Amino acid sequence: MLEPEPFRIKMIEPLTRLSREERKKKIESIGYNVFKLEAKDVFIDMLTDSGMSAMSDQQWGKMFTTEQAYAGGSSYRLLEKTISDIFGFQRFVPVHQGRASENILFSLTVKEGDYVPNNMHFDTTHANVKHKGGTPVNLVVDEAYEPGKPGDFKGNMDISKLKKFIEEKGKENIPVIMLTITNNTAGGQPVSMKNIKEVSELANEHDIPFFLDACRFAENAFFIKTKEKGYADRSVRDIVKEMFSYADGFTFSAKKDGLTNIGGLLGVKDEKLHKKCVELGIIIEGFPTYGGMACRELAAIAQGVRESTRFEYLKYRHQQVKYLGDLLHKAGVPIARPVGGHAVFIDGKEFLPHIPQVQFPAQSLTAELYIEGGVRGVELGTSAFGETDEEGNVLPALLEFMRLAIPRRVYTLNQLNFVAECVTSLHEKRDDIMGLERIYAPKLLGHFMAEFRPL
Ligand code: F0G
């Protein structure tokens, strides 16, 4: 039986639905890139889980009842207490969103020619490493590249690959090792505590700082509790504390498991590095007691992190993602399995085997899903992660996903039923879907602004 939601709805945002003809015209007019749609023209928005959470009355309340200040606001004190209580970190810098923490960290650590290994970089960490002259490297376990294959912790770092990589490149060329929990790029797949510990030990052995990309730390902790041997009886908070205890620092987008609409953090244990982060933070983000946000938003993060680490909430959260995944799987739609923490990932290669990856099957599927039902997913395939060679040829990405991200505490099961119906109906007529030609894309993070035309 499905368990009832551990909250009730207090405020709503009405939705309208354009006709199929109108949707078709819209998507044509914006070059088949759903990032360029106006939100009012989207019926169910699954572009991202980031910054899309419904905040609680407690979060809004704390935003109203802490004073607005440039320096020394009590929202900062609330956040400081939460970070210490939940993550066990005493030093951090608030920033306006996750990529700003990446910018500060990599600006201070990465130099031209360096390498930054990760289980898998997401688009912004990849771009931020490159932006500083470094090379981002993915050293995830091989199962991550087999979306249909079962497995409990398909987000893990491959320890032997990492060992070999450090030996080959030399620790002096690796300023930091990252581990992304959960592993968004591989389908929101979790990383086990054992793996976090092993990466940490290896990093320590070589004196390389170890940082978590902790955007979805609470969902990762839920998977550790429910899947990893020895953790069933441990509380989520206890598991979170242990996860962070192995790291020298973390980057964090509060727009995911902080349950807020904006915000991020850079956590750093080392006093000297922290000082440098504060100094650079002041130049590019703001004074550390507001860090690029309106001061009150820190209070929403402080409260959100507490709410996202409640087991009842996480159970509900996972139930929703699994519900949509099960509906699609039962209907024969190829998805990454088991479903991860924040989204259902549809395998574009399997869904549209007649479209070669250089014709962007997952992008085409994303555009078609919008036409079908006004549902907005996102391409995480060759447009987002593929490369282009010197002659301008498209080099396909290893994974070709359309992601349906589920915003936290936002949609009902009926809305998920509707999404599943739209995807299933597209699957039935998949042979009629054609590929796309990309006519424009900037060099870094090209998928946001890319334009396509039908072939
Ligand atoms: N790291 C991971 C694993 C992410 O998923 C994201 C963002 C970031 C870093 C950057 O955070 O957006 O606050 O700057 N992911 C969003 C997504 C955008 O749709 O998956 P940000």
Residues whose N, C-alpha, C, O or C-beta is under 5 A from the ligand:
A	BS01	F0G	L47 T48 D49 S50 Q97 G98 R99 F122 T124 T180 T182 N184 D213 C215 S253 K255 G263
